[in-house]
């Protein structure tokens, strides 16, 4: 692992539970906004994954949530909208464009980064800004950003303290199973990484979409591999037909402990279909707990899977030369 993962990404992931705990206990300035009925999360890549997670957490509240992974704000932004811009580097072109557009509108603003241009813009324009350190890379910094933002935006993100502490406790339990001190067949992340020899296609229920999107991105960045995801219900109306021809695609079923009853029925039917057609599949099940606990633990398990998969392919998970190629030309 040290020879291939030259910048020690796996060592950062071994520390994720402690990073979550430390971030949650850090005294960040609380950003309290009144009369908010719409939140826009803007961010790309690892920063965008944070918005995906918060959108899932807020999906059962009265708040309308929009995700912007690009340059353009929705036309519904008004005085009751909070625009949250997240750029771990502080220099993401798309997110800076959103920030500059939002500051011209009659809306509330909150920004999070490790510094860079975003910090400068916020200081010049008196925008609520919280500086959060980057650890190793934007994707590896996911966990400390999530728990830091939970603190800073606590008045508008309705998660009980006990649920946050529960999620950190479950991360700690999971770490003992998946971290680099347990390179055995009992390590679920390593086992899944070893099983993946083709192109993984992850089926997910709507509530766990954030974990599926994150898995796809991390496999692409860390293992430099193609990956696909599909909503299990929607795929039953189209994508399932693709299995009528042989391929090197491998299905992974991402299931929640308390999926909707009709979704559970769909998993049963899908597994029957794969078994009858001699298609090997893998299953990943969430832990019990709040939506925060489910998602952060799934992200942890699947992120580590992408690191193990990269190392098994003798690929350094850290460099992202193709992304740099594009950024240099923007």
C-alpha positions as CSV (number, residue, x, y, z in Angstrom):
1,X,0.0,0.0,0.0
2,X,2.8,2.4,0.8
3,X,4.6,1.7,-2.5
4,X,1.5,2.3,-4.7
5,X,-0.4,4.9,-2.6
6,X,2.6,7.2,-2.5
7,X,0.9,10.1,-0.8
8,X,-0.8,8.0,1.8
9,X,-4.5,8.5,1.0
10,X,-5.4,5.4,2.9
11,X,-3.7,6.8,6.1
12,X,-6.1,9.7,6.0
13,X,-9.1,7.4,5.7
14,X,-7.9,5.4,8.7
15,X,-8.3,8.7,10.6
16,X,-11.8,9.5,9.3
17,X,-13.7,8.8,12.6
18,X,-11.3,11.0,14.6
19,X,-11.5,13.7,11.9
20,X,-15.3,13.7,12.1
21,X,-15.2,13.9,15.9
22,X,-12.6,16.7,16.0
23,X,-14.4,18.7,13.3
24,X,-17.8,18.4,15.1
25,X,-16.2,19.7,18.3
26,X,-14.3,22.6,16.7
27,X,-15.9,25.9,17.7
28,X,-17.0,27.3,14.3
29,X,-19.0,30.5,14.0
30,X,-22.7,29.5,13.9
31,X,-24.5,30.9,10.8
32,X,-28.1,31.6,11.7
33,X,-30.5,32.6,9.0
34,X,-34.1,33.5,9.3
35,X,-37.1,32.9,7.0
36,X,-35.3,30.4,4.8
37,X,-37.5,28.1,2.6
38,X,-35.0,27.3,-0.1
39,X,-31.3,26.2,0.1
40,X,-29.0,26.0,-2.9
41,X,-25.8,23.9,-2.5
42,X,-23.2,24.7,-5.1
43,X,-20.0,22.7,-5.5
44,X,-18.2,20.4,-7.8
45,X,-16.5,17.0,-7.4
46,X,-15.6,16.3,-3.7
47,X,-17.3,19.5,-2.7
48,X,-20.4,18.7,-4.7
49,X,-20.7,15.4,-2.9
50,X,-21.1,17.3,0.4
51,X,-24.1,19.1,-1.2
52,X,-25.6,15.7,-2.2
53,X,-25.4,14.5,1.3
54,X,-27.1,17.6,2.8
55,X,-29.8,17.5,0.1
56,X,-30.6,13.9,1.2
57,X,-30.7,14.9,4.9
58,X,-33.0,17.8,4.2
59,X,-35.3,15.9,1.8
60,X,-37.9,15.2,4.4
61,X,-38.1,18.8,5.7
62,X,-40.1,21.7,4.5
63,X,-37.1,23.2,2.9
64,X,-36.7,23.1,-0.8
65,X,-33.2,22.1,-1.8
66,X,-31.4,22.7,-5.1
67,X,-28.0,21.4,-6.2
68,X,-25.9,23.3,-8.6
69,X,-23.0,21.5,-10.2
70,X,-22.1,24.0,-12.8
71,X,-22.2,27.8,-13.3
72,X,-25.9,28.8,-13.2
73,X,-28.2,29.5,-10.2
74,X,-31.9,28.5,-10.5
75,X,-34.3,31.3,-11.3
76,X,-36.2,30.6,-8.1
77,X,-33.4,32.2,-5.9
78,X,-35.0,35.0,-3.9
79,X,-34.8,36.8,-0.5
80,X,-35.8,33.5,1.3
81,X,-33.0,31.5,-0.3
82,X,-29.7,30.6,1.2
83,X,-27.0,29.9,-1.3
84,X,-24.3,27.7,0.2
85,X,-21.1,27.6,-1.9
86,X,-18.5,24.9,-1.1
87,X,-15.1,24.8,-2.7
88,X,-12.5,22.9,-0.7
89,X,-9.7,24.4,-2.7
90,X,-11.3,27.8,-2.8
91,X,-10.6,28.1,-6.5
92,X,-13.2,26.1,-8.3
93,X,-14.2,28.2,-11.3
94,X,-17.8,27.0,-11.5
95,X,-18.5,27.6,-7.8
96,X,-16.8,31.0,-7.8
97,X,-19.1,31.9,-10.7
98,X,-22.1,30.9,-8.6
99,X,-20.8,32.9,-5.7
100,X,-20.3,36.0,-7.8
101,X,-23.8,35.7,-9.3
102,X,-25.4,35.2,-5.9
103,X,-23.8,38.2,-4.3
104,X,-25.6,40.4,-6.8
105,X,-29.0,38.9,-5.8
106,X,-31.3,39.5,-2.9
107,X,-30.5,36.2,-1.2
108,X,-28.5,35.0,1.8
109,X,-25.0,33.6,1.4
110,X,-22.7,31.2,3.2
111,X,-19.3,30.0,1.9
112,X,-16.9,27.2,2.9
113,X,-13.4,26.6,1.7
114,X,-9.8,26.2,2.8
115,X,-9.0,29.7,1.5
116,X,-8.1,30.6,-2.1
117,X,-10.1,33.0,-4.2
118,X,-13.4,32.2,-2.4
119,X,-12.0,33.5,0.9
120,X,-10.9,36.8,-0.8
121,X,-14.2,37.3,-2.4
122,X,-16.1,36.8,0.8
123,X,-13.8,39.2,2.8
124,X,-14.2,41.9,0.2
125,X,-18.0,41.5,0.1
126,X,-18.7,40.8,3.7
127,X,-20.1,37.4,3.0
128,X,-20.4,34.8,5.8
129,X,-17.4,32.6,5.3
130,X,-15.9,29.7,7.2
131,X,-12.4,28.5,6.6
132,X,-12.0,24.7,7.0
133,X,-8.7,23.0,6.3
134,X,-8.2,20.7,3.4
135,X,-6.7,17.3,4.3
136,X,-4.8,15.6,1.6
137,X,-7.3,16.2,-1.2
138,X,-10.9,17.5,-1.7
139,X,-12.3,14.0,-1.7
140,X,-10.4,12.9,1.4
141,X,-11.6,16.1,3.1
142,X,-15.2,15.1,2.7
143,X,-15.7,14.0,6.3
144,X,-14.2,17.0,8.1
145,X,-16.2,19.4,5.9
146,X,-19.5,17.5,6.5
147,X,-19.1,17.7,10.3
148,X,-17.8,21.3,10.3
149,X,-20.7,22.5,8.2
150,X,-23.1,20.6,10.5
151,X,-21.8,22.9,13.2
152,X,-21.8,26.1,11.3
153,X,-25.3,25.6,9.8
154,X,-26.8,23.9,12.9
155,X,-29.7,26.3,13.1
156,X,-31.1,25.3,9.7
157,X,-30.0,21.7,9.4
158,X,-32.4,19.9,11.8
159,X,-30.2,17.0,13.0
160,X,-30.2,16.1,16.6
161,X,-26.9,16.0,18.5
162,X,-27.5,12.4,19.4
163,X,-27.8,11.5,15.7
164,X,-24.5,13.2,15.0
165,X,-22.8,11.4,17.8
166,X,-24.4,8.2,16.7
167,X,-22.9,8.7,13.2
168,X,-19.4,9.2,14.6
169,X,-19.8,6.2,16.8
170,X,-20.8,4.0,13.8
171,X,-17.9,5.4,11.7
172,X,-15.6,4.3,14.5
173,X,-17.1,0.8,14.5
174,X,-16.9,0.6,10.8
175,X,-13.2,1.7,10.7
176,X,-12.2,-1.3,12.7
177,X,-13.6,-3.5,9.9
178,X,-12.4,-1.7,6.8
179,X,-9.2,0.2,7.7
180,X,-5.6,-0.8,6.7
181,X,-5.0,-2.8,9.9
182,X,-7.5,-5.4,8.8
183,X,-6.4,-6.6,5.4
184,X,-8.4,-9.8,5.6
185,X,-11.4,-11.5,4.0
186,X,-13.5,-10.0,6.8
187,X,-12.8,-6.5,5.5
188,X,-16.0,-5.7,3.4
189,X,-14.3,-2.8,1.5
190,X,-11.4,-4.9,0.5
191,X,-13.6,-7.9,-0.4
192,X,-15.7,-5.7,-2.7
193,X,-12.6,-4.2,-4.3
194,X,-11.2,-7.7,-5.0
195,X,-14.6,-8.8,-6.5
196,X,-14.7,-5.9,-9.0
197,X,-12.9,-7.1,-12.1
198,X,-15.1,-5.4,-14.7
199,X,-17.2,-2.2,-14.8
200,X,-19.3,-1.8,-11.7
201,X,-23.0,-0.7,-12.0
202,X,-24.4,0.3,-8.7
203,X,-28.2,0.2,-8.2
204,X,-29.5,2.5,-5.5
205,X,-32.7,3.6,-3.9
206,X,-33.6,7.3,-4.1
207,X,-32.7,8.1,-0.5
208,X,-29.1,6.7,-0.9
209,X,-28.3,8.4,-4.2
210,X,-25.7,10.6,-2.6
211,X,-23.6,7.5,-1.6
212,X,-23.9,6.0,-5.1
213,X,-22.8,9.3,-6.8
214,X,-19.9,9.5,-4.5
215,X,-18.9,5.9,-5.1
216,X,-18.9,6.5,-8.9
217,X,-16.8,9.6,-8.5
218,X,-14.2,8.0,-6.2
219,X,-13.8,5.0,-8.4
220,X,-13.2,7.3,-11.3
221,X,-10.7,9.5,-9.5
222,X,-8.9,6.9,-7.3
223,X,-9.0,3.7,-9.4
224,X,-9.1,5.6,-12.8
225,X,-11.9,3.2,-13.8
226,X,-15.3,3.6,-15.4
227,X,-18.3,3.2,-13.2
228,X,-22.1,3.5,-13.6
229,X,-25.0,4.1,-11.3
230,X,-28.8,3.7,-11.7
231,X,-31.9,4.2,-9.6
232,X,-33.2,0.8,-9.0
233,X,-36.9,1.7,-9.7
234,X,-36.2,3.6,-12.9
235,X,-33.8,0.9,-14.1
236,X,-36.6,-1.6,-13.8
237,X,-38.2,0.3,-16.7
238,X,-35.2,0.4,-19.0
239,X,-31.7,-0.4,-17.8
240,X,-32.6,-4.0,-16.8
241,X,-32.9,-4.9,-20.5
242,X,-29.1,-4.4,-21.0
243,X,-28.5,-7.6,-19.1
244,X,-30.0,-9.6,-21.9
245,X,-26.6,-9.5,-23.6
246,X,-23.4,-10.6,-21.8
247,X,-20.9,-7.9,-20.8
248,X,-18.1,-7.2,-18.3
249,X,-20.5,-5.0,-16.2
250,X,-21.0,-6.1,-12.6
251,X,-24.1,-5.2,-10.6
252,X,-23.9,-3.9,-7.0
253,X,-27.1,-3.6,-5.0
254,X,-26.9,-0.7,-2.5
255,X,-29.7,-1.3,0.0
256,X,-30.9,0.7,3.0
257,X,-32.0,-0.9,6.3
258,X,-35.4,0.7,6.1
259,X,-36.0,1.0,2.3
260,X,-39.6,1.6,1.3
261,X,-41.6,-1.6,1.2
262,X,-42.0,-1.5,-2.6
263,X,-38.3,-0.9,-3.0
264,X,-37.6,-4.0,-0.9
265,X,-39.9,-5.9,-3.2
266,X,-37.9,-4.6,-6.2
267,X,-34.6,-5.8,-4.6
268,X,-36.1,-9.3,-4.3
269,X,-37.2,-9.4,-7.9
270,X,-33.9,-8.1,-9.1
271,X,-31.9,-10.7,-7.2
272,X,-34.2,-13.4,-8.6
273,X,-33.6,-12.1,-12.1
274,X,-29.8,-12.1,-11.7
275,X,-29.8,-15.5,-10.2
276,X,-31.9,-17.0,-12.9
277,X,-29.6,-15.5,-15.6
278,X,-26.4,-16.5,-13.8
279,X,-25.3,-13.0,-13.3
280,X,-23.0,-12.6,-10.3
281,X,-23.9,-9.6,-8.1
282,X,-22.7,-7.9,-4.9
283,X,-24.8,-6.5,-2.1
284,X,-24.0,-3.6,0.2
285,X,-26.4,-2.8,3.1
286,X,-26.5,0.4,5.1
287,X,-26.1,0.4,8.9
288,X,-29.1,1.2,11.1
289,X,-29.6,4.7,12.2
290,X,-30.4,8.2,10.9
291,X,-30.0,9.2,7.3
292,X,-26.7,10.9,8.3
293,X,-25.4,7.8,9.8
294,X,-26.4,5.6,6.9
295,X,-24.8,7.9,4.3
296,X,-21.5,8.8,6.0
297,X,-20.9,5.1,6.8
298,X,-21.7,4.1,3.2
299,X,-19.4,6.8,1.8
300,X,-16.7,5.6,4.2
301,X,-17.0,1.9,3.2
302,X,-17.2,2.7,-0.6
303,X,-14.5,5.3,-0.6
304,X,-12.2,2.8,1.0
305,X,-13.3,0.3,-1.6
306,X,-12.1,2.6,-4.4
307,X,-8.7,3.0,-2.7
308,X,-8.3,-0.7,-2.3
309,X,-9.4,-1.2,-5.9
310,X,-6.8,1.3,-7.1
311,X,-4.0,-0.4,-5.1
312,X,-5.0,-3.8,-6.4
313,X,-4.7,-2.4,-9.9
314,X,-1.3,-0.9,-9.0
315,X,-2.7,2.6,-9.5
316,X,-1.8,5.6,-7.2
317,X,-5.2,6.9,-6.1
318,X,-4.0,10.5,-5.6
319,X,-3.0,12.0,-8.9
320,X,-5.8,13.3,-11.2
321,X,-3.9,14.4,-14.3
322,X,-7.0,14.5,-16.5
323,X,-8.7,17.0,-14.2
324,X,-5.6,19.1,-14.1
325,X,-5.5,19.0,-17.9
326,X,-9.0,20.6,-18.0
327,X,-8.4,23.1,-15.2
328,X,-5.2,24.4,-16.9
329,X,-7.3,25.3,-20.0
330,X,-10.3,27.0,-18.3
